[in-house]
Amino acid sequence: MIARLKYLAHRQARPQRYRFLKPLLAHEAMGAEQLQHYQQKQFNAMVSFATEHTEFYRNSYKGIAGPEFNPTALPILTKQDVAKQRDAMVAGGLNQFGLKTSYTGGSTGKPLAYYYTDEKIERMRAGMMRSYRWAGWQQGDKVLNFWGSRHDIRKHRKLFDRLRRFAAAEQTLGAYEYTETDLHSWAQHIQSWKPTLLQGYASILAELARFVQRRQMRMPSTIKGVFSTAEVLYDWQRAAMESAFSCTVFNQYGSREVPNIGLQCAQGNFHVFSDLVKLESVPVDDENRLLVTSLTNHVMPMIRYELGDLGRLKEGQCSCGSPFPLMELDVCRKNDLIVTPGGQMIYPSYFVHLLDGFSGIEQYQFVQQAPGSIVLKLCAGQQVADTVGQALKSRIQADLGSTMSFRVDRVESIPRSRSGKHRFVIGL
């Protein structure tokens, strides 16, 4: 009864969100071919709209005929383009009512600003609600978020804000920095509040899961799923979460600029939400780079936008029954690759597994500042650091070349990025 009342109250408070959700749920009943036709129609409409209403695309697409558009005939939109042409990319100029500015996390060290409106947020939240249903969540069920970004955490001091949060059956914990005490407090909160879903950065949820396992704390059976987002999800992190919370882990894929790109289903396959985005995999310099087009963002259209991620589209259908097409996401971004003295590119998963079996490590981060040189930042005691340094140096030089330079730097802590993410490996 209480969950039903919360649902009705939330629907009353967020009518636009539920209007956006209704067609999204209907799209799940489409066949794959029907969904593909719908996507192409929306893509054509978005390109036509952007050409007509924005200065940037009007200049960029000059001479490109419609109304049917071949994506490969359109130029790639880079982060540098967005940084330089941000104002020219906004439809109708900068006088739109309710126009706001937000920033990406800046994984390359340069946060990117972009414009949005409340409508984009409501569309994003509707997409997230559809995703939650893949875990068995229903409107009114509780969702507990662990966000690492300070600007994502609002203080709900006003009575109206608190009531709206209650109606949403959702809570958010600020996890941009934490101690053992915080982890214990969060675990106890899960026990008492009994959420249906946990959602947050992979590194935060994995650390909480490891704490729960160490303390042998029993988690409530109400938890139906863990939604990992914003960071690479490693196998060891997934295993820790599934063991600690006794449920399936769903890996989300998206960005602040273009959210709700894809989701990993319970069968372990990544699906592209092709009613919301058009995703392409383009081979460049022996890499399959992902480009995305938002099919719903008319404020600041993002067309063939290079995300900085690697992956490819896959043929076939998933046994889960979803009509959404399949994709495969590589376990790193372009700037996560480590370069050996001989020029070989090494994926971050190699370095992550180097520390398997070592105990006494609180935090770590492999950093490359020059080709052929690696520094391991390590939060650990001196004896552990010495042991790790000796063991890893010989292994790295045996695997990657005897001229590969390696050292361990003991540090008190490893700051998260501006957006609250933790990167285990930072390449050039």
Phi, psi and omega in degrees: 000315181296318179299320179296318178295320177298318180299313181296320180293320180292322179295324178292323182282332184233060184298324181296320180300318182285333173294321178289327182292324186304308179292330178297321178291325179293327181296333180293342179269355178289156170279164183300318181292319178298320179295323179295318178296319179299316181299314181296321178298316180292323178296314178301318181295321181292318179296317179297317179298312182297321180294323183280327191249354179235143179294319184297308183287330176299320178283321184290327186257019181300127179089356179267117187277155174237196004276350175269129184241131173271116184306323184292346177275353182260144180293157177279136177268121181257166177296328177295322177299315181296318181297320184275328188246021186308311183295322181287346180274349182279131181293124177077013180088197187259014184263015180292141180293132175080015180291130182232164180244136175226175185224144171285172182289341179071051182295341177267005180094357181231093179302142184250129179269145175210165182257151178204171175231173179298332179299320179298319179297318180293323176294319179299314182293325176296318177297322179293321179297321176297318179299317181302327182297337178295340178262000181097006178290146174233156179304130183103342177288153186278138176235127179248118182261141173241099183254142182262001185254127181300321185283358174266353183258117178255143175269118184266084184270327183284149181301319181298318179296318181294319179294321179294322178293322178296317180296327180285348183053042185222141176228151179231127177254135178282107186245031180286341171206143186204160179237178175301324178297318178297316180300319179294319179296319179295317180298319178295323179295320177299318180298321185274322184277332177056064179287163175271323180230146169248141182216138178168188179293143182303317184294323180289313181295323179293320179294320177296319179298318179297322178296315179301320179292317180299318182274356181053047179273132182277124180267150184294148181285356179290339184290120181257341182191155173242127179254111180266135185214162168075343179230162172297134178258113180272157183301321182292329177290315178302315181298318179296316180294314182296325179288316184288321187253359175052051180204176179278143175260128179252120182268120180265149177229128179179187177216169177296319182292317181228093182280174173054050178280315182200171181209141176274124183280180181294341177278353178092008180259141178276129176247142176266128176282082189286355172274347179251330183219160166247118182252135178235151173242116187242123178287121178221123178052048178064022176234147174264096184271139182268131175242141182229144173238124174283130180266002184235348185271097180267353180284309179223082185305135176243105187241122182055049184276125180279115186284334187095005179256160180244143179173183180209158176274150183237150176275164174095177181241154180268149180290350179289343178095355179289138178279352184290138183295164185260153176217165175231124183256126176293157186274024178201166169262169182301323183270017172262351184284140178257137184256127179278168177304330180272003178091005179287141180263124183249130181287152184296334182300332177299315184286323179301320183279352177297333185265006176301131176095346178274137177247164179086010179260123180272311179215157176205161178198123175272130183230134174245122179254347178205149179303136177082012182219132181228138175241131175258112173278126190226125172264099184193168176291164184298319181296318178297316180299319179296316180297314180297316181300316180293316183292317185285326182298314181293322181290316181298316181290330177289323183276322190248357179120139185293343181269359178290120180278137181214137174211162178248129174248116176284132180227158179284324180201163177239107183298144173281166178291174180304326181275357178094004181280157173240125178255123181284331180226128177238113179270193180288000000 
